[in-house]
Amino acid sequence: MEIRRLHEGDERLAVRVIEQLKFRVRGIGGVSVHPAYMRRILADDRHLLVVACVDDNPVGYAFGYRLCRFDGCSSVMFIYEVEVVERHRRQGIGRALIEEMKTLAKEDGCYQMFLHTNRSNEAAMALYQSAGGEEGDADATAFWWKW
């Protein structure tokens, strides 16, 4: 297994990852991502896309954003998404992706990393705990604005 961060120039692999792992896993059909869009995402150093490949085939990814703070303090890494193909789960790939995100976030000057998940998502809860994550305030919630 190889785990690596994708950069500008890796947009074709990034498109493959999104179309094969995100869209197929979630049953999203008829949607694609343009390589030029992915090039812009990968060129922005605030974005982290880390991919796990087995025999040159993508089997998992983690995507996050380095959130800058307006008060001049160190940035925070927000993991937006972690996905591993079902047949490759429970083999340490998800944990390795999170470990790589932690390493890259630290190198990038972030002082902490966080993500949101549902407590009912037992697999995700187990993964994040096994990767050293600590549950936040039990009273916390999320608010969404949609338009």
C-alpha positions in Angstrom: 0.0 0.0 0.0 1.2 3.5 -0.9 -0.1 6.6 0.8 0.7 10.0 -0.7 -0.5 13.6 -0.9 -1.7 14.7 -4.3 -0.3 17.9 -5.7 -0.9 20.1 -8.8 0.0 17.8 -11.7 -1.9 14.8 -10.0 -5.3 16.0 -11.2 -6.0 12.9 -13.4 -5.5 10.6 -10.4 -7.5 13.0 -8.2 -10.4 12.8 -10.7 -10.1 9.0 -10.7 -10.2 8.9 -6.9 -13.3 11.1 -6.7 -15.2 9.3 -9.5 -14.3 5.7 -8.5 -14.3 6.1 -4.7 -16.7 8.8 -3.8 -19.3 8.7 -6.6 -19.4 4.9 -7.0 -19.4 4.2 -3.3 -22.3 6.6 -2.8 -24.2 5.6 -5.9 -23.8 9.0 -7.5 -24.2 8.5 -11.3 -23.8 10.8 -14.3 -21.4 13.1 -12.4 -17.8 13.8 -13.2 -15.1 16.2 -12.1 -13.1 18.3 -14.6 -9.3 18.0 -14.3 -9.0 21.8 -14.4 -11.1 22.1 -11.3 -9.0 19.5 -9.5 -5.9 21.3 -10.6 -7.1 24.4 -8.9 -8.0 22.4 -5.7 -4.6 20.7 -5.6 -2.7 23.9 -6.4 -4.1 25.5 -3.2 -1.8 24.6 -0.3 -4.7 24.9 2.1 -6.3 21.7 0.7 -5.0 18.2 1.5 -6.0 15.2 -0.6 -4.2 12.1 0.6 -4.8 8.9 -1.4 -4.1 5.2 -0.5 -3.3 3.0 -3.5 -2.9 -0.8 -3.7 -1.2 -2.0 -6.9 -1.6 1.5 -8.4 -5.4 1.4 -7.8 -6.9 4.0 -5.4 -8.6 2.3 -2.5 -9.1 5.2 -0.1 -8.7 8.9 0.5 -8.9 11.6 3.0 -9.6 15.3 2.1 -9.2 18.2 4.4 -8.8 22.0 4.6 -6.3 24.0 6.6 -8.4 26.7 8.2 -6.6 29.9 8.8 -7.5 31.9 11.9 -8.3 35.6 11.8 -6.5 36.2 15.1 -3.1 35.2 13.8 -2.9 32.0 15.9 -1.9 28.7 14.3 -4.1 27.1 11.7 -6.4 24.2 12.3 -6.9 21.2 10.0 -10.5 20.2 9.2 -10.9 16.7 7.8 -13.9 16.9 5.5 -14.0 13.3 4.3 -12.4 9.9 4.7 -13.4 7.0 2.5 -12.0 3.5 2.1 -13.4 1.0 -0.4 -15.5 -1.6 1.5 -13.4 -4.6 0.6 -10.2 -2.8 1.9 -11.7 -1.7 5.2 -10.4 -3.0 8.6 -6.9 -3.3 7.2 -5.4 -0.1 8.6 -5.9 2.0 5.5 -8.2 4.5 7.1 -5.9 4.9 10.1 -2.9 5.3 7.8 -4.7 8.0 5.9 -5.5 9.9 9.1 -1.9 9.5 10.4 -0.7 11.0 7.1 -3.1 13.9 7.5 -1.9 14.5 11.0 1.8 14.5 9.9 1.1 16.9 7.0 -1.1 19.2 9.2 1.7 19.4 11.8 4.3 20.1 9.1 2.0 22.8 7.8 1.9 24.5 11.2 -1.6 23.4 12.3 -1.9 23.0 16.1 -4.9 20.6 16.0 -7.1 18.6 13.6 -10.8 17.9 13.9 -13.7 16.4 12.0 -17.4 15.8 12.4 -19.2 12.5 12.4 -22.4 11.0 13.7 -22.2 9.0 17.0 -24.4 6.4 15.3 -21.6 5.8 12.7 -19.9 3.0 14.7 -17.3 2.2 12.1 -16.2 5.9 11.8 -16.2 6.3 15.6 -14.0 3.2 16.0 -11.6 4.4 13.2 -11.2 7.9 14.7 -10.6 6.5 18.2 -8.1 4.0 16.9 -6.2 6.9 15.2 -5.9 8.7 18.6 -8.9 11.1 18.1 -10.7 12.2 21.3 -14.4 12.9 21.4 -15.4 16.5 21.8 -18.0 17.9 24.0 -21.0 15.6 24.2 -23.3 18.6 24.1 -21.8 19.9 20.8 -23.9 19.9 17.6 -23.6 21.2 14.0 -25.7 23.9 12.3 -26.1 24.0 8.5 -27.1 26.8 6.2 -28.3 25.5 2.8 -29.3 27.4 -0.3 
